[in-house]
Each structure stands twice: as structure tokens, then as C-alpha cells.
Amino acid sequence: MERDQLLKETGYVLGLIHKDRLSPDEQEHVVQEVVRLWKDHVNEGFLQYRKSVSDDYTAVEWSDELGGTVFYDARGREYIDCLGGFGIYSAGHRHPKVLQAVRAQLEKQAIHSQELLDPLRTYLARLLSLITPGKLQYAFLTNSGTESVEACLKMAVLTTGRHRFVAATGAFHGKTLGALSGTSKATFRQPFLPLLHFTHVPWGDVHGLKAVFEGARFSGDDVAAVVLEPIQGEGGINVPPDGYLQAARELCDAYGALLIFDEVQTGMGRTGRWFACEHWRVTPDLIALGKGLGGGVMPIGACVGTPNTWKRYIENPFLHTTTFGGNPLACAAAVATIHVLAEEDLVEEAARKGIHLLSGFQQLAREYPDILVEARGKGLMIGLEFTDHATGYAVARGLFNQGVLVSGTYINSKVIRMEPPLTISQRQMDAVLERLEAALRRTRAGRMATR
């Protein structure tokens, strides 16, 4: 591309970035342009997916409410965000204190030198040791949840000298090759086989988990670690049966394996505790964080471990490194997010609001049992399970048309997740319940009309 043309193209996009609002003509132009460019340069398949879950698949995000729970598309339409970026918005959309911290850091330094000691990484690691459960002390900072899982897997291999892992069916741990090995859905795994040595055991099956440990010991291929989400997210918001996480902890201890909790989606107050494993008073050897750690402003994750899991890494700190992980801007966002969660009691708020929403969803399940099978979850991590995939899509479409954003889960598409920002208001929660009831009523009427 010629220099003048490149300057014209980049200048046009920079102009859009600096615009607060679009005129009606600009709105339509941007929408059609984004759809065309997405098709030509990103992935046309996603456009086809959007057609299946909303009447207006051309909705293009534009802005959101400062510190709030709503966002707006390029046409100015408002949506209550009940997807929450799959659990990103722990402090709401663009919380002012998180923004202020990032802006202040940006005025000093954006990216660290890679050689000197960067202070915010140090302070954030200390804070993570304070808020995580058990004896977790050291933190390796990453750019995302899947990178955090990768780091946990490498630390487990370093610590145990073993290479066999155990995960649960329904698990989702990310899509980079190591994390993908723990993810259970064949659709995601098969194109990339062979992967790391993972055995998948039915979720909640203590006897099956014990059998894997026994077989691995007998064959001389001992387990390095068990990797579990304390509550399965993409598997369908599956809460573990009583005693399951405790049994996993006991088996790991008995066989010299590590217990890794993937709290990428469940952590940072999402379930009404700082970390979901605290509901069952089970502590891991390693924990993977992401999503909500950056407060919905910056991408950041972390692998946090005990002193035992860090021994070999301390011997050679260059065994695992990252260029952008733990950069000053991301660390500033994470520190501010932890501050906001504590100052505004958002973890406790998530517990309280979750009780209200879950109770309302369960009442609707009793009124529409032919459509909504069950509502389950903890805090503001709630799953709505429908009778079949088509019904789930129909309800999601109905909610979207009423200005409520939801999404199915990756592995169990009959389940719609409800993971709004922890700042969602009482008025917004009531509106979501009213609009869900309307979507259920229309879905039932549509079924009867086709009989």
C-alpha cells in the first residue's frame, strides 16, 4: 500500500476513535463497513453464528456506561450486559478508579524495560498473595486466562517431574495448545491432536478420579496435577457435588500430585467469594486467574502458586517468561480493581444479587418447566438450562431483541449464562427478570402456534 493511502486509512480509523457520537449517516456507514471488513479480514463464520442468535446480527459495539452495566451499539441502542464479557467486568464497565489508575500510569510509563525491576508487578504479586486462599505466595503475571493455565501446567511439571494430567469432562481451560489439552470438547481438540497427556474423568465422579490415580500409579505414569474449575463455566455452569473438591484435594495429597484450580472465570468475586474454591474451603497448589482481574479495562492474568511449586522456577527464572505479561498498565488496572472490589464490597454484593436473581430465575423455571429446565449457580455466575438447543437460542434471541445480552456456553449450548457486571443495579436485575419472562412467554406461544 502506498504511504498516502496508508495514512488516509489509519487517519480515518483514528478519527472514529476520537468521535464520541456518530451521526445517523455515519452510524449506518460504520455498521455496513464493519460487517464487510469482518467478512473480508476477520472471520465470516462469526457473522453466520450471530445470525442464529439475533435478528440483527449487524449490531456493532460502540460505547458503554462509565462504571455501569450497559453498553451501546453504533446505532445508539442500549443493552443490559448479562454476558459480562464471559466474566470480565468484575468492577463494571470502565470503573472510574480503574481508569484513573491506568491513565496515571500511562502518563509515567506504558511498557516496562524488561530488564529493571518494575514496581507494580511486585505490588500486585503481594496483593494476590493476600487475597488468594491457602499458602499461595508467588505470582507469574500473564496477558490472559489461557496463558495462566499454561503457566500452571509448566509449574506442575517442574515441581513433580511428571507429565500426566487429569481434568473433568465438560472442562474448558483455554485454547492454546497446553490449555486446550485440558479442555474437553472434541470440536475444539480434534483438529490439533495429539495434545498434552490429559485424562478426562466425568465431572463430580470421585470414584473415577481415584481409579485414574490408582491406574497411573500401577503403570508408573503418575499424575502431575488435577486441573479443575471449582464451578464449570463453559461446561454449563456446573456446581460441584458436595465433597468432590475435597476428595480431589485428598487424592492429590495421597499420590503426590498438585491440585490446580482454574479460577479464570470464577475468580475475583464472581461467585460471591473472592475465589469460588472458598465456598468449599479447599485450597489449591496453583491457581489460574484472568478475566475479572483487570476490572474490565485491561487484559491481565496470573498463575499464583505455593513456595513448593516455585522452587525449581526460582533456580532458573528464565524457564518461563513473557514480554507483555504484568506490564505497568495492566498491573495498574488489577491493583485498582482489587481496591474497588474491597472498597465497594462488590464480592458481598455479588452474593446478595446472585440470591435475588437466582431466586427469580428458579421461579420462572417453575412457571415454564416446558422451556426452562433449571437455574443454577453461585453469586453472579448463573446458568439457565433449557429443554434443547433450539429453545435456548430462541430465548437468547428474544432477550437480545429486548436489549439484554446473553450467550450460551461453549460446551453445553443448551445453557445460557448470566454473568452481569458485579455492579448491576436492582432496577436492572428486575428488568432482566421481566424481559426473560416475556421471552419465555413468546417462546411458548411460538411453540403452540406451530403445533
Disulfide bonds with the S-S distance in Angstrom:
none
